[in-house]
Amino acid sequence: MPEIFFSVGEPSGDQHAAHLIHELKQRRPDLTFTGFGGPEMQEAGCDLHFQLTDMAVMGIFAVLPLLRKFFKLADQAEQYFQTHKPDAVILVDFPGFNWSIAKRAKAAGIPVYYFSPPQIWAWATWRVERMRKYVDHVLCGLSFEPEWYAKHGIEVEFVGHPFFDEVAAKKLNEPFCLDQHRDADRIVGVLPGSRNSEVQGNFPDQLKLISRWHEKHPEVKFLVACYRESQKVWCEKQYERLGQELPIEFHIDRTSEIIEISDCCVMVSGSVSLELLARTKPAIVMYNGGLFMWVIGKTLLQIEYISLPNLFENCEVFPEFYHMGPVGRNYDKMFQVVDNWLTHPDQLLEKQAEIERLKYRTVQFGAISKTADAILKTFPQQSRQKAA
C-alpha cells in the first residue's frame, strides 16, 4: 500500500497534520501514514515511530540537551527511508530537525513536501537554499509568501493557513462557555504557550500582570488555557507560590472556548494569534525568549513584527512586547494596554473593529482541502513509478 511519512514537531503542526491525514484518507483510502508526530496524528491513523511533539522547545540552551536524541531520530528515519521507501515525506514546520529529515529523504529519492514551511523570510534567509536543495513541493499558508519565494527563484503553491479551517470547524463546548459567563462580569484569557519553555519563561510574568490587573479590576476573571496537564500543574504551583487569592482558573483543551468568551487576551507569541484574528479578539502579544534568543533576534531578524496578523497588516494590530529575562520596562506598557481596554470599553470595541477589518481582508478557508489537492495531483504518478 502507498505510504506517506510525516515529520511534525509542534503541537499546532500535530493538529494540522491530523486534519490533513483525515482529508487524504477520505480521498485515498488505500494510503497509509507513518512517521514522527503527536497524539492527534496517531488518533487520525498515523503509525507513530516517535512522539516528536514532546520535544518541542525553543532556544539553543533548551535544544542542546536534546541534540543526541534528534540525531538518533534522524538516523532512524534515514534507515527507514532506505528499507521501506515511503512514497512521500511531508514535513510540517519544525525546521531545525526537519531539514535533516528532508536531506535524508532527498538522498533516498523520496519526494519531499513542506506543508506550513518555516518562516525563513523572517530571519536567516540563507535557509532558502536548503528549501531549494531538499524540498520538491513548498505548500505555503501566508498570502505574501509566494511573492517572496518567487524573488528567490522558488516556485511555491499557496494553499492558505489551516488554522482558519480549524477555527471554523471547531465545535465549542457550550456548557463550559455558559458556566464561565454566568459568574463573571468580564473575562481575560491567558495563553501561556504550548511549549514547556514558553510556559516557564512567560507565565510568571503573566501572573504578575494578573495580580496587578486584579487590584484595579476586581470584577475580572482570568482563565488560563494550558496545553498539557503537566503545564497546568506547573502553572498552578506558580500561583500557589504567589500566595495571593485571585479569581483565576486553569483549564486544559479549552483554548478556543477561552478565546471566544474572553473580552481580551494576553498571549505568548505563536500561531494561536491566527485564532485570535479569526475570533476577532483583542490581545497583547508577549515573549520572553531569554538573552541568547534576544541577541539572535536583534542580529538576524529581518522583519518589524513577529505576530502573523501584524505581519499581514504591517502594523501593530496586536500590541507586541518582547524582552529577555525580567519583564522590565515592558511590564508597565503591557499593564497599561489591557487596563485601558478594561477601563474604557469603547477602546476595546475600536480594537475589535480593527481586527474585524483585517479578518475580512485576510482570512481564507479551504487550506486542508487545497493541500490535499496539491499532494495528490503529483503523488499518484510517483506511487505508480514506485510500483513499477
N, C-alpha and C positions, 0 to 999 in steps of 0.2 A: 504493500500500500504506500502511496506517496506520503512523504513526511516533511514537516516543517519544523525547524529547530528555532526556538525563541531564546533570546538573552535579554532579560529585563531585571533591572536592579533597584528601581524606585517603586515605592508603594503606589504612586499615581500611575506609573507605567504598568504595574500589575493590573490595575483596573482597566486601562486602555487595551492591553493585550488580551485580557479575558473577553472583553466585548468583541474584539476582532476575531478571536477564536470562535465564538458563537456565530458570528456572521459567516465566516469561512465554512464552518461545519454545515450551516444551512444550505449553502450553495454547492459544496463539495463534500457530501457525507463520507466519501472514501478517504479523506485526508486524515492523517494522524499528526499529533503535536507532542513535542518533547522539548527539553532544554532546561534553562535556568529561569526562575521567576519567583512568583509569590502565591499565596493561598487562593486568590481569586482565579488565577490561571489554572491552578490544579482543580478547582471546583468546576471550571469550564471544560475540563477534559484534557489538560496538558499533563503529560507524564514528566514530573519534575525530577531532574537529576540532583538539584540542589536548590534550596530556598534562598535565592540570591538577595531578595529584598531585606533579609535580616542583616545584610552587610551594607546597607545604605547609610553612608556617613559623608560628611563634608569637611574639607580641610586636610592638609598634608599630615598633621600630627594625629588625626583620627584615622587616616588611611594607613600610615606606616605599620602599625601592629598587624594589619590585615594583609599586607603585601604577599607574604608567603602563601596564604590561602588563595588569594587572587591568582597568583601564578600557577598554583596547583590546579585550580578550576579551569584556567585557560588551557593547560596541558591536557586535562581530562577532555575538554571539548575537542581539541586537536585530534586526539586519539579516536574519539567518537566519529569525527568527520571522515577519518581515514577508513574506519572499519564499517560504518553504516551508510555513509554518503547520503545524508538527507538531501531532499530536492531543493531546499531553500533555507536560508538563515534570515530571520527577521530580528533586527535589533531595535530596542526602544530606549532612547536617551542613554544615561549612564556611560558617558563617553570614555572615561579612563579605562575601564575594563572592556568595554565593547569594541574599542579599537583593536585590542588583542584578539577578540573573537572574530572580528571582520578580517583581520590579516590571516588568521589560520583558515577560515572558511574559503577565502580567495585562493590561498595556496592549494587547497584541496579541490579547487574547481567548482565550488558551490556558489550559486548566485546569492548576493547579499542585498537585502532591503533594509534601509534605515527609516523606520516609522517614528515620527516625532524626534527628528535629529537634534543633537545638542546645539546650543546657541553659539556656534562658532563665530557668528557675526558680532558678538558682544565683546569677546576678548580672545587673544591668541589666534588670530585669523589664519596663521600659518597652518592650522589644522585642516584647512580646506584641501591641502594636498593629500592628507590621509583619506579624506572623503573621495577624492578623485581616484586614488590608487586602489582602495579596498572596497568601495561600495558601488554596486551596479545600479541601484534604484533608490533615489532620495525622495521620500514622501513627506513633504513639509506641511506644517499646520498653520503657519502665520503668513498673512497676506503679502507682507513685504519681502519674504524670503526668496521667492522665485527671481525677483529682480536682482537681489544681492548675489545669489548663486550665478546668475547669468553673467554678471560682471566678472566673475571669477572662472568663467568658462565651464560651468557645470549645469547640465540640464536637470531640473527637478520637476516633480509633479505636485501641484498644490491640491491637497485633499481636505484642508480645514482641520481645526483642532477638535479632538474627540471629547474634550471636556464639555463643550456646549451640548453635544448629543446626550452625554451622561446626565447633565443637569436637567435637560428637558425630559428624559426618561425616568428620572428618579422619582419614586413614589415616597412622599414624605410620611413619616409616622405621625398621623393626625392626633392621636391621644397625647403623645409627647408634646406636640406644639400647643395644644389646647391647655394642657396642665400647666405648662410654663407661663402661658399668658394669664392664667387665672389668678395667680398670686403675685404678679409683678406689674408695676406701672410701666416700667421701661427695662429693657434688657440690652446689655453689651455682650457681644460674643467675643470670646478669647480663643485664638487659634495659634497654639504654640509650635506648630510644625509637625512633620511626620517622621523625621529622623531623630534618633535619640540625641545626637549632638546639637540639633536645633533646639529641641525642648530644653535641654540642660543649659544651653547658652542664653536662652531668651525668656523662659518662663519666670525666673526670679525677677527680672526687670518688669515683666508684665504684672507680677504680683505686687510689686511696689507701686505701680501705677494704679492698680485696682484699689489698693489701700487709700491712696490719696483721692481718687475719684469718689470713693465711698464717703469720705469725710465731707465732701461738698454736695454729694448727691446720694443721700442715704436710701432713697427710694429705688435706686437702680439695682437690678440683679445681674450677676456676672455668671455666664455659662461657659465652661472651658471644654473645648472639643478635643479630646485625646484620641490618638490613632490606635494605640495598643494599651492593653491592661497594665503592662509594666510601666508605661509612661504615665498613666493615670495614677498609679501608686506613688511614683516618684513626685509628681506634682502635688499630690495630697500631703506628702511628707514635708514638702517645702512650705505649704500652707500651715501645717501644724507647727513648724518651727517659727513661723511668723508670730505666733502667739496672739493673734487678733481675731476677733469674731467678725466675719464678713459674710455678706449674702452671696455666696459663691457655691457653685455646684460643678462636679466633674463628670463627664459623660464619655462613653466610647461609642463609635459608629453613629454619631449624631451630628456630624459636621454640617451636613446640608440643612437639617432641621434648625440648628442653632443659627446658622447664617440667615435662614428665611425669617425667623421670628425676632431677630435682634433689630434694634434701632440703628446700631452701627457696630463695627468690629475693630479689634486690634489684632493684626495678623503678622506672622512671620512670613517673610517673602517666599513665594513659591507659586506653583501652578494653581493653587487654590484661589489666587487672585482672579482667575478667569471665572470661577464660580461666583465670586463677589460681583464681578461685572455682569454675569448673566442674571443674577438675582437683584441687580441694581442696589447694592448695599454699600453705603459709605463705610470707609475703613481707613485706618492708618497702617502703613507697612513698616515693619521694623526688622532688623537683622543684626545680631551681634556675632560677627564671624571670628573674633579674636585678632591678635596682632598680625599673624602671618597672612591671613586672608585679607586683612585690610591693606597690607603692603602690596600683595599681589594685585588686588583690585585697583589700587592707585596707579600701579605700574602698567598693567595690561588692559584694563577696562577701556573700551572704545565707545561706550555709549553713556548718555547722561542719566538715564533712568534704568532701574533694574526690573521693576514690576511690569509685566507684559501689557496691561491696559494703558499704562503711562507711555510705553513704547509705541503702542498703536497711535496714540494721540500726540506724541512728542510734547507732552506737558504733564504736570503733576496732578492728575485726576485723583489718584490715591496718594496722599502725602507720605513721603518716604523718609525713613530715619535709619541710617546705618552707622555703626560705631564698633569700636573694639574695646574689650574689657568693660569696666564700669560704664553705665549708660551716660554719665556725664552731662554735657550741656543739652543733649537731645531729650533728657528727661523732662525738663520744663516745656519744651516745644511739643512733645507728644501729649503731655498732660493737657496743654492749652487747647490743642485741636479738638480733642474729644470733649473737653469741658465746654468749649464753645457750642458744639453740637448739642450737648445735653442742656445747656443753659438757654440756647436760642434755637428753638425748633425750626424757625424759618431758614436758618443757615443749613440745617440738616436737610431740609426739603430742597433747597437750592443745589446742594451737592448731589442729592439723589437724582434731580432732574438732569444735571450734567452727566452723570453716569448713564442715565437712560438714553440720552442723545448718542453717547459713544456706543452703547449696546446696539442701538438701531443701525449704526454705520458699520459695526464690526462683526457682530455675532452671526455666524453661518452654521447651518446644520448639515448633517449627512456625511461627516468625516469618516466614520467607520465603514459605511457603505462604499464611499469613494475609494477608501484604502483597499478594501477587498477587491473592488473592480481593478485597481491598478496592479495588485498582486496577481490575480487570476488571469489577466489578459496576457501575461508572459509566462506564468507558472505552468499551464497545461503543456505548452510546447517543450519546456525544459524537462518536464516529467516524462514525456514520451521519449526524448533523447536518452534519458537515463535508462529507460526500459529497453531501448534498442541496444 
